[in-house]
Amino acid sequence: MASKATSIDIAYRAGVSQSTVSRALRNSPLVNLETRQRIQAIAKELNYKVDKNASNLRTQNSHTLALLLCEDPTNDDSLINPFFLSMLGSITRATAQQGYDLLVSFQQLSSDWHADYEDSNKADGIILLGYGDYMDYEQKLEKLLAQHTHFVIWGAEHNNKSVLSIGCDNHQGGLIATEHLISLGRKAFAFLGDASSHSPEFRDRYLGHLKALQTAGLSVVAERQISAISTESAGYDAAMALMEKGLMFDAIFAASDLIAIGAIRALKEKGILVPEQVAVVGYDDIPVASFANPPLTTIKQNTQLAGEILVESLLKLIRGQAVGPQLIPTTLVVRSSCGIDHTPLD
């Protein structure tokens, strides 16, 4: 039986050192492209397979990243917010392009994340998506910092500058959504979504919304802000609660597409026409937004770019390179839930 090829065999055939072979098989930029391709071709010819366990023991690196998702209430068994499904695909592709494996799991919010992942050498670093109530989650981030775990979060910038965060510009998103509605003649606005410190991303969207209203000289009515988590049922309930107050409104800015879709269902049940009587804008541009009835105008977050930046930032952190928080610009996607124009309220 033929002996198994080793990196020493490849080094001999290629006329390079064993360390150069190791770097070339990891696609290290320290080895020029021509040499890398030659070494990789020899490895393929010899049917060489990297002994990952041995490699990990030598480098103390698993060459794996962990993606931890927060469980969310959903209408199906996935327990994953639909927005994060596209993010999941983007992170998976970006990780593969960097030559890493990806370990995907739900966050257990245990007291020893570091032992579960980085300290046990399961993963070199962690990407965190979603966090529920941020006030509870914040303590977990402090724990990770204390354990010197490499991690990056998707979301609003953290008060502790040691926490590396990547997120979309939620203030800008709230601003442009509301400016669009104002340009269509809408004057009486409702906001559906939690605007407290428990939901910093929703709060930033609300603050951008308020900025647009104030700039346009429109009144801000606190009673037209109804808290809701990001589910269709919460959006439905929030819209019902809004209508029960008997306040006049001709526009709804919802903190997420799911909230917006639930709100549209509530409006229809009450015989209110969308967009003729009430225009609705959501946030996220999840796939179902374009199939809503009417199709939903929304704020799009660039999930492909987000996944790439999350992975690149985490790898820089792991390598000890300088890296800081980033905000990704948002864009407005106009569909039928706003209408084209509107007769302003008296």
N, C-alpha and C positions, 0 to 999 in steps of 0.2 A: 504494500500500500504506500503510495507516494506521501512524503512528509508535507505537512501544511506549510505554505509559504509564510515567511516572516518579513518584517520591515527591513531586516538585515539583507535578505535576498534582494529586495527592491533597491536598496541603497547600492548594493554591489552592481546590479544591472545598470543602474542610472549613473553610477560614478559620483555619487554624492554621499553626504553623511546621513546617519540614521535620523538625526534631529531634523535635517532638511526634509526627509521623507515624511516624518510626522507632521511637520508644518504644511507641507504640500497637500497631504491628504485631508487637512483641516481647512484647505483653501486660504491659508494665511497669506496676506499681502506681503509678508516678509520674504516670500519666495516669488521670483518673477514668473509671469504667466507662462512663458514657454517651458520653463523647468517644471512648473506645476503640472501642466498638461502631459509632459513626457512621463513624469512619475506616476500620474494617475492612470495613464495608458498601460504602463508596465504592471501596476497593481491589478488592473482589470484582466490583463493577459494571464497573470499568475493566480487569478481568482482569490486575491487577498481580501480578507475581511478583518476590519479593525476589532480587536478584543476590547470592547467598550469598558468592561469592568476593570481590566488591567489599566487601561488608559486613565480611567477616573481615579484609580488609586494613586497613580503617579502624579496627576495634576491637581487632585482634590477638586476637580470640576466634573459635573455630571453632563455638561453640554446639553442641559435640558432647562427649559423655563417652565414655571408653573403659572397657569391662568386660573384664578379663583373667581367664580361667579357667585353673586349673592342671589339666593332664591327669591323670586317675586311671585305674588299671586297672579295666576293666569287662568284663561278659560280652558286651557288644555293641561296635559300632564307634564309639560316641559319645565314649568316653573322658571322660565327664562323670559325676561322682557324681550319682545320682538326686536327692539332696537339693538340689543346686544348680540342677536344672532348674526347680523351682518358684520358686526365688530369681531365676533368670534372667527368668522371666515377670514377676515383681513389679517388678524393676528396670527392665525395658523399659517397663512401664506408667507407673511413677513418673517416668521420664525424659521420656516423651512429655507427661505432664501438666505438666511444668515447661517445655515448649516446646523441649526439647533433642533432638538425635539421639543414638543409641547405637551405638557401634562395638564389636562383640564379637569377641574373638580369644582364642586360647590363649596363655598366658604362654610366651614363648620364653626367659625368664630370661637375656636378653642383658645385656651390660655397659652398654648405653646405652638403657634404656627411655625416658629423658627425651627422647632424640633421636628415637626411634621414634614418640613420641606427642606430648607437650606441646610440646617445643621445636620440632618440625616443624609445629606448629599443626594436627595431626590431631585433637587433643582438648584440652579445657581442663583436664581432670583424669582420674584413673584410679580405678576401683573394682577391688579385688583379691579374688578368691574362691578359697579353697583354696591350700595352700602345701606339701603334702608334708612333707618333713623340715624342721621349723621352724628348726633350727640352721643349715642351709644358706640358707634363705630370709631369715633375719635380715640377712645381709650385703647382700642386694638392697634391703631397706627402708632400710638406712643409706645406700646409694648414692642412692636416690631423695631422701632428706632432704638429702644434700649438694648435689644438683642443684636443690633448691628446687621439686621437682615437687609439684603438688597431688594427693594421693591419700588414699584411705581403705581400710582392710582389714576384711574380715569375719573375726572370730575373737577369740581371747583378747587381753586388754589387754597391750600391749607394754611391756617394761621402760623403753624410751625414751618419755617422755611426749609427745614431739613427734610420735610416730606416732599418727594418729587411728584408733581401732579401734571397731567396732560389733560386738557379739556377743550371744549368749544367755547367760543366767546358768547356766553349766554346773555350777557347784558346787550351786546350788539344784536343778537337774535330777537330779543324782546323788543328792542327799539325798531328794527326794520319791519317786524310783523305789524306793530301798531301803526307805524308811519304809513304802511300800505293801506290799512283799513281807513285811516284818516283821509288819505288821498281819494278814497272812494266815497267820501261824504259821511262816514260814520262818526257819531258824536257821543253816544252813551255806551261806555265800555264796561264789560264784566271780565274778570280774570278768574279762571278756575285752576286751582293748584295751590299747594302749600307754599306760603311765602315767608315761612319762619326760618330760623337758623337750623331747624331739623332737616331742611331740604335746601342746601345752599345753591344747587343748580336752578331749581324752581325760583328761589328768591332772586337770583340774579336776572332771570327772565322777567320777573315781576318789576324789578327796579328799572330795567330797560324800557318796559312798557310804560311805567310812570313817567320816565324822562320824556318819552315821545308825547304823552298827553300834556305834560307841563309846558313843553316847547310850543305846542300847538294852542296853548291857552284853553285847553279843555279841563273840565272839572274832574277831580278824582273823588269817587264815592266809595268809601271804605266798605260799605255794606255790599258792594257788588264784587268783592273778592271772596270767593268760597274755597275753602281748603279741600284738596282731593289728592289721593295718591294716584300713581300712574296705572289705572285700570279703566276699562270701559264702564264697569259698574259704578266706580267712584265718580266718573265723569257724568254718568246718568243721574246719580243721586245729587251731585253738586248743582247740575242744571235745574233739577226739580226744586231744590232748596232755594235757588236764585229766583225762580218764577213764583214760588210761594211768598216771597217777600213783597211782591207786587210792584217792584221797581221797574221803571222803563229802561230798556237797553236795546241797542240795535247791532251790537257786535260782541263777540266772545273771543278772547284770546285764551286758549287752553295751554297749559304748561307741557302737555304731551299730546301726541296724536291719539293715543288710547282715550285720554280724557275727552278730547274733541269729538271722537266718534260716539262715545257714550252720550255726550251732550246733545249731539244732533238727533240721536234717537229720542231723547226726552223732549226736545223741541217739537219734533214731528208728532209725538203722542199728544201734545197739547195743541196741535193744529197750527203751529207757527212755521212759516215757510222759510227755508234756508236755500238761497241767501236773500230772497226778496225782503223779508222782514228782519232777519238776524243773520249777519255774516259770521262765519266761524273760521278761525285760523288755529292750526295745531303746531306741534313742534316735534321733529325727529325725521320726518319723511320715511316712516316704515313702509314696507311694500304694500300693506293693505290700504294706505292712505289714498293711493291713486284709484282704488276700486270702491271707495266709500260712495255713498249716495246722499248728496252729490260728492264728486271727487274733492278731496280736502286740500285746500291751500295750507302750506306748512313751511316750517323752517328746516332746511336740510343741513345735517351734520355730515361732514366728509368722513365716513367710516373707514374707507380704504387708507386715506392719509393718516387717520388716527391710529390705526393698527400699526402702520409702519413706524410712526413716531414713538409709540409706546415701546415697541421692541427695540428700536435703535437707542432710545433713552435708557432703557434698563441695561442693555449691554454696555453702554458707556459707563453707567454707574458701577457695574460689576468689574469693569476694567480700570476703575479709578480715574476715569476721564471727567473733565468738567462738563456738567450738564445742569440745566435749569428747567423750571416749569414753562409750558408753552400753551398758548391759546390759539385754537384753529378757527379761522373766520367761518361764518355761516352764510348761507344763501337762501333767498326766498324762492319758493316753488309755487307759482300761481296756478290754481285750479278753480273749479266752479263754486266752491263753498263761500266765496266772497262776492261773487257777481262782478259785473263790470262797473256799474255806477249805482247810485242810491240817492233818493230824495231825502235830504237831511231832515232830522227831527226838528219840530218847531221849538 
